[in-house]
Amino acid sequence: MDKYDIVIAGGSISGLLTAREVAKKGYSVLVLEEGFEIGTPDHCGGLVSKTALNDLGINTSEKIYDCAINNASIFSPSGKTLEINSKNQQIISVDRRQLDKQAAYQAQKYGAKIIVNSSYKEKTKEGVSTSIGNIDCKILVDCRGVGALVNNNRNGILLSAQYEVYADWIVNGHVEVYFDQIKYPGFFGWIIPSGNGIGKVGVAGKDINTSKTIEEFLKGKGKYSTIRKIFSPIWINGPIKNFVSKDVVTVGDAAGQSKPTTAGGIYSCGMGGIMAGKAIAKYLETNDDFQLMQYQESWYSKFGKEFEKQQLARKVLQKIDNKTVDKIFDMITPEILSEISSKDDFDFHTASIIKLLGVRKSLAAAQNLMGSEIKRLLVG
Ligand SMILES: Cc1cc2nc3c(=O)[nH]c(=O)nc-3n(C[C@H](O)[C@H](O)[C@H](O)COP(=O)(O)OP(=O)(O)OC[C@H]3O[C@@H](n4cnc5c(N)ncnc54)[C@H](O)[C@@H]3O)c2cc1C
């Protein structure tokens, strides 16, 4: 029977960065990816900050880089628009398939073994049972993504559809976000360019018919050709309670580590992988459980407070109706937009959300609906 120090279920960003960190310290690592290729299916919009990629140890090579995001238009249900200049945030749109491949390349360089078309089935006493047989290991790392959470709590899951399209209304460097609590309850519709005339168009919301909603969204935009269609669940309930349980360590989307506001997770899930990998390597060196628990500590000390606030912001978004969203848009002044534009907080963005919700009159409009949450969000 094969034997490894750790087996990782899921070969995407969190699994591959965990693999890289553990292999770097000389331990044996096996990554099982059930897809036929690393990076596929690509369900991600690919928006990420340059700082985040730097922290993750990923090079912004030509292969990964699609385009820089210079500005964003945010639309209210009745068509009002806010324009935000995002140059300071140094956000880029990346080819997620290539990004994951770079992480895979790094992991195998340090000695991790990766096998595609193979899946984890269940935990056994000695290790794991998989589609390629039983494998002994000291630790299983669960990086299976949102799918691993489906049985945990269905309330935290929204349905999404994202199409990659060719369309002349997609403008290089320009993101669009559409709020409408009837069409996309609790979330939004989006357009993320990969270049001029090509990009990802998506919708998500509570209990929506994703294919009907996205087709209607696209029809409203104009002519297009679809080159890829992906339907996937997104998790918006924040981190699960325990990242570590005996000899199982959970990382990335499987641990609820993507942002409760936008479901963005390349950074926070990737950092989860790095932190888990470092803690696992220390544990293998010392055999001290305390070292393993440090993973959860480090993740919470970096993202805990921000995610708590994002969860409050999410509760606000879930409760307000289209009329209130429009009222909030009315109250936002050019000064507030310019202040938000000057920020560089893409990865920790509740300060900007608070700025938007903190406008006095919009607060009064929204407060009747959700008093306690908005107060906690604004007070901190
Ligand atoms: C529509 C959409 C748009 C998004 N846009 C953005 C964005 O613009 N920016 C951003 O930062 N984040 C975005 N995200 C979130 C981001 O994609 C995730 O947070 C991130 O991919 C999580 O990485 P992960 O490694 O934890 O899990 P995943 O990327 O979900 O990977 C899990 C992997 O596990 C594999 N797997 C599952 N079960 C098994 C098994 N039993 N055995 C072996 N392998 C298995 C899967 O095939 C998959 O490769 C988006 C998500 C969605 C759904």
The ligand as a MOL file (V3000), in Angstrom:
LIG
                    3D

  0  0  0     0  0            999 V3000
M  V30 BEGIN CTAB
M  V30 COUNTS 53 58 0 0 0
M  V30 BEGIN ATOM
M  V30 1 C -18.6700 31.9320 -9.9550 0
M  V30 2 C -17.4770 32.1580 -9.0740 0
M  V30 3 C -16.6600 33.2570 -9.2890 0
M  V30 4 C -15.5640 33.4770 -8.4420 0
M  V30 5 N -14.7690 34.5650 -8.6880 0
M  V30 6 C -13.7050 34.8050 -7.8830 0
M  V30 7 C -12.8520 35.9120 -8.1410 0
M  V30 8 O -13.0390 36.6850 -9.0940 0
M  V30 9 N -11.7910 36.1040 -7.3000 0
M  V30 10 C -11.5410 35.2730 -6.2480 0
M  V30 11 O -10.5770 35.5070 -5.4920 0
M  V30 12 N -12.3260 34.2010 -6.0060 0
M  V30 13 C -13.3920 33.9450 -6.7950 0
M  V30 14 N -14.1820 32.8550 -6.5610 0
M  V30 15 C -13.8590 31.9730 -5.4310 0
M  V30 16 C -12.6790 31.0730 -5.7100 0
M  V30 17 O -12.8500 30.4350 -6.9470 0
M  V30 18 C -12.5750 30.0280 -4.5860 0
M  V30 19 O -12.6450 30.6710 -3.3340 0
M  V30 20 C -11.2820 29.2590 -4.6600 0
M  V30 21 O -11.1730 28.5910 -5.9030 0
M  V30 22 C -11.2260 28.2180 -3.5380 0
M  V30 23 O -10.1260 27.3930 -3.7330 0
M  V30 24 P -10.0990 25.9480 -3.1010 0
M  V30 25 O -8.7910 25.3530 -3.4810 0
M  V30 26 O -10.4080 26.0140 -1.6560 0
M  V30 27 O -11.3150 25.1580 -3.7560 0
M  V30 28 P -11.6870 24.9160 -5.2750 0
M  V30 29 O -11.0290 25.9030 -6.1560 0
M  V30 30 O -13.1650 24.8090 -5.3350 0
M  V30 31 O -11.0650 23.5000 -5.5980 0
M  V30 32 C -11.5140 22.3120 -5.0430 0
M  V30 33 C -10.8750 21.1890 -5.8590 0
M  V30 34 O -11.1610 19.9330 -5.2470 0
M  V30 35 C -11.4580 18.9930 -6.2530 0
M  V30 36 N -12.2320 17.9210 -5.6150 0
M  V30 37 C -13.4900 17.9690 -5.1420 0
M  V30 38 N -13.8420 16.7950 -4.5730 0
M  V30 39 C -12.7490 15.9890 -4.6990 0
M  V30 40 C -12.4730 14.6590 -4.2980 0
M  V30 41 N -13.3970 13.9010 -3.6610 0
M  V30 42 N -11.2550 14.1290 -4.5800 0
M  V30 43 C -10.3080 14.8570 -5.2500 0
M  V30 44 N -10.5270 16.1350 -5.6440 0
M  V30 45 C -11.7290 16.6920 -5.3610 0
M  V30 46 C -12.2170 19.8020 -7.2910 0
M  V30 47 O -12.1980 19.1640 -8.5580 0
M  V30 48 C -11.4450 21.1070 -7.2710 0
M  V30 49 O -10.3630 21.1090 -8.1860 0
M  V30 50 C -15.2780 32.5910 -7.3770 0
M  V30 51 C -16.0990 31.4690 -7.1740 0
M  V30 52 C -17.1890 31.2550 -8.0020 0
M  V30 53 C -18.0570 30.0500 -7.7760 0
M  V30 END ATOM
M  V30 BEGIN BOND
M  V30 1 1 1 2
M  V30 2 1 2 3
M  V30 3 2 2 52
M  V30 4 2 3 4
M  V30 5 1 4 5
M  V30 6 1 4 50
M  V30 7 2 5 6
M  V30 8 1 6 7
M  V30 9 1 6 13
M  V30 10 2 7 8
M  V30 11 1 7 9
M  V30 12 1 9 10
M  V30 13 2 10 11
M  V30 14 1 10 12
M  V30 15 2 12 13
M  V30 16 1 13 14
M  V30 17 1 14 15
M  V30 18 1 14 50
M  V30 19 1 15 16
M  V30 20 1 16 17
M  V30 21 1 16 18
M  V30 22 1 18 19
M  V30 23 1 18 20
M  V30 24 1 20 21
M  V30 25 1 20 22
M  V30 26 1 22 23
M  V30 27 1 23 24
M  V30 28 2 24 25
M  V30 29 1 24 26
M  V30 30 1 24 27
M  V30 31 1 27 28
M  V30 32 2 28 29
M  V30 33 1 28 30
M  V30 34 1 28 31
M  V30 35 1 31 32
M  V30 36 1 32 33
M  V30 37 1 33 34
M  V30 38 1 33 48
M  V30 39 1 34 35
M  V30 40 1 35 36
M  V30 41 1 35 46
M  V30 42 1 36 37
M  V30 43 1 36 45
M  V30 44 2 37 38
M  V30 45 1 38 39
M  V30 46 1 39 40
M  V30 47 2 39 45
M  V30 48 1 40 41
M  V30 49 2 40 42
M  V30 50 1 42 43
M  V30 51 2 43 44
M  V30 52 1 44 45
M  V30 53 1 46 47
M  V30 54 1 46 48
M  V30 55 1 48 49
M  V30 56 2 50 51
M  V30 57 1 51 52
M  V30 58 1 52 53
M  V30 END BOND
M  V30 END CTAB
M  END
